[in-house]
Amino acid sequence: MRKPTIRDVAERAKVSLKTVSRVINNEPSVMQATRARVLHAIAELDYEPDPSARNLRSATAFVIGVAYDNPNPYYIISVQNGVLSACRETGFDLQIHPCDASSPLLVNELCDWMRRSRLAGLVLAPPMSERMELVEALASRGVKLVRIIAAAEDPQDGHPCVFVDDRDAAYEITEHLVQLGHQRIGFLWGGQEHRSSSERYLGYEKALQDYGITLDKHLVVPGDYTFDDGFRGARRLLALRDPPTAIFGSNDEIAAGVLAAAKSVGMNVPYDLSIAGFEDSPFSKQSWPPLTTAKQATEEIARHAARLLIAQLRLDAPEAPVAAVHNHGFVPQLVVRGSTAPMRPRPPPAQDA
Amino acid sequence: MRKPTIRDVAERAKVSLKTVSRVINNEPSVMQATRARVLHAIAELDYEPDPSARNLRSATAFVIGVAYDNPNPYYIISVQNGVLSACRETGFDLQIHPCDASSPLLVNELCDWMRRSRLAGLVLAPPMSERMELVEALASRGVKLVRIIAAAEDPQDGHPCVFVDDRDAAYEITEHLVQLGHQRIGFLWGGQEHRSSSERYLGYEKALQDYGITLDKHLVVPGDYTFDDGFRGARRLLALRDPPTAIFGSNDEIAAGVLAAAKSVGMNVPYDLSIAGFEDSPFSKQSWPPLTTAKQATEEIARHAARLLIAQLRLDAPEAPVAAVHNHGFVPQLVVRGSTAPMRPRPPPAQDA
């Protein structure tokens, strides 16, 4: 039997040769149903594309990198998935590089990495993206980069970015708790080196202020973006003589720790304690009760950052189509679920013995 | 003021020049405390390594790839972290490539990717790693690869692998439930294309058989490794006239769905229903009650796979030290937590009206 050709595939799938070629070369412009039909035809005929006939990409690798330092696996996987989706649209590949944001050698480390792996550009995740001296040092060495940062406004500092207005979203969460009647609202910080955490704190502080609620410093606990810090922080707050009736954990990992701490002391959430997180992670949907949170759209944010980077890289390649390069802002949206409820009055705190 | 030199750093940190050089070049042989001292000295002196003095790696990038198709983010991030840790030890970098395991063009896609990005080798995660025709096709094109596979024994088929004995671990979980008095134990499958899921099913089946419990086909539900399939499958089992008193979800995502389903119908876990998962994911520790599961050590498994791959790559480089290349097996360990408890007798099922 003769070997099947691309023509046989096109006939069987009832599409043009060009369409088969697009599917073989993984071009994004083919509709899902058409792509499936072509793939079925390829499988049925056992057709194998001839490498010399394939539209082989240039010998130069088009690879971008993502550098991150974050203890939250869902955040990282969402960033990766967003960047990968922009890579697939454009034929780029992705290297990942977790690093220590506090290392004084970080500039050298990142430049060495980019040079030895011939990376075309870099998506910088927080907190590195928020350290201006690092960004300046990389830019001065000619590194093309796009930052994902926490900021209420476009910084317009000449370094492309995608900015996420955590402050407004944190204001909304706090407002939601206040409107449920809560006056004593605990706040658990994420890592101080993440600007997102101070932005969220500022949103919390502003909402309390606007509603005339005095901020009680005992209700604010430092920590990192982790379950364990959420658990420890909540245990500390719940042991106060006058504990909070609601706790706002500055991400969902922290809020998960608060939920476990509340359950470990026999509290019924949300009736004995309201809990809110931030991120809209899978955990926030899967826990019981599911968590009130702010939907952060991390994947979309990262996809936009990668598109911005790739558009910038193509501006340098005169043969490629020129795309406009714009910074872009996102505002996470309040998502109300079962972990927050109207405040129930509590007995007054016990008097000193 | 003169620019600080590597000698100044060594003096200040009270270490040898060689040690400073090791830290600058990110070599793994420096103790944590020493490394910290050197980094402090570098930061205090504002020392910047001279690129020409740095032990710059060869112009060839040493990059390996991980290809995966898995809906479970924690599994993927653990695989990445394990591979990255082996990369850091050896100076390799990592590209990641999610793909569609069912695509008939997968061999071409992976070969194109490896060629254009000049990858030295590949870690194949399940289910691709378990499709022998894919493995053979890649090997015949000269691709160096190591597979992570579900298998009770070393397949010794000439293709290096790390094998994970899911069957024994699933046997142990089922045995644990039987020993708690459960006779009606539901089983929720993961994706049928994952050998891990059939291995786990076989362990479940064998344990029931060994304990003289007849397998009731109504208690076995197909699905994928997802929360939603766990939720749906559990709702179906709990709606049976004679529902199970325990459910074994074949990974923790599924078990999380079972937990939510049980809570959604007002059941008290573990008293009304025992639930076990598989993986020891963060969710299994963070949920309430925390989940009985099998600790899979995915990160360690992936680290071993990457070490095996890198050792293999170095065998091809005569100047590098030759390491022995051995396949390696892992057995996940039973972890008993709060989601499983002794069976409580139930009223007999209602008679037909």
Interface residues (C-beta under 8 A of the other chain):
Chain A: V23 I24 N26 L39 I42 A43 E48 P49 P51 R54 L56 R57 A59 A61 F62 V63 P73 Y74 I76 I77 Q80 N81 L84 D93 L94 Q95 I96 H97 P98 S103 P104 L105 N108 E109 D112 W113 R116 S117 R118 F227 A256 G257 L259 A260 K263 S264 P282 F283 K285 Q286 S287 W288
Chain B: V23 I24 N26 L39 I42 A43 E48 P49 P51 R54 L56 R57 A59 A61 F62 V63 P73 Y74 I76 I77 Q80 N81 L84 D93 L94 Q95 I96 H97 P98 S103 P104 L105 N108 E109 D112 W113 R116 S117 R118 F227 A256 G257 L259 A260 K263 P282 F283 K285 Q286 S287 W288
